[in-house]
Amino acid sequence: MSDAMCSNVHGRLRLEAAAASRILVMESLLDYSGHVSARVPGRDAYFIQQGVDPRSHVRPERMLMVDFDGNVLEGEGRSPVETPIHGEIYRARLDVQSVLHCHMELAIAFTLMDGVQLAPMRARAVRWQSGIPMHPDPSHIKLKSQGEALARDLGPHHAALMRAHGLTLVAESVPALLVDAVHFDENARAMMQVLQAGRKPLPLTEAEMEQINRHEMREFHVGKLWSYYVNKAAAAGVLEPDWDLR
């Protein structure tokens, strides 16, 4: 890849990660803490925001390039303390191109109930057909060993709950990660509504999920929702007017 092409790709990834962070704040899925990262193609590194920057105002030019051990390779400032979440998942999962760690309230609630397992309820939750494991460590993931343990518990899955702490999601791109965060919240909300109604949840069956998968158009769906949320955020003044996210 030429220097110019590399610069364009890196610029796009920084922009997408910054925009996704702002949109997730707008949708109340990210707040004063948490972070979106994007893998740097061809390097053992990823882009992530500075730890002290407000998630509501992340700027692409202030994002850092960090290696898998948490060392800052490009940019000035300090990365978030929980970089081992990102570095160890990228190290373990070559298929993962973007990681979100957040403290989604509904996700946390499902780590606080005895005998209740969050399961795919709504159609788009087939994304988590393989399972949603729960990582037992409720503390900040600051150490390499903690990141390795989380990556092991995540395994081949696309989401992991974190006991009394939050959620980690992984996806094939930043736009896909944003879409998955929206659908994860929708699914958790649906199951909680059933529980609050005092009824027994009826998760999607394997047969139903296979039927959904036969008609799945993930790339189209991700593009559609990414465009929707980008336009919604732009109209609300959440994104900068000169950000080209087409």
Secondary structure, 3 states (H helix, E strand, C coil): CCHHHHHHHHHHHHHHHHHHHHHHHHCCCCCCCCEEEEECCCCCEEEECCCCCCHHHCCHHHCEEEECCCCEEECCCCCCCCHHHHHHHHHHCCCCCEEEEECCHHHHHCCCCCCCCCCCCCHHHHHHCCCCCEECCCCCCCCHHHHHHHHHHHCCCCEEEECCCEEEEEECCHHHHHHHHHHHHHHHHHHHHHHHCCCCCCCCCHHHHHHHHHCCCHHHHHHHHHHHHHHHHHHCCCCCCCCCCC
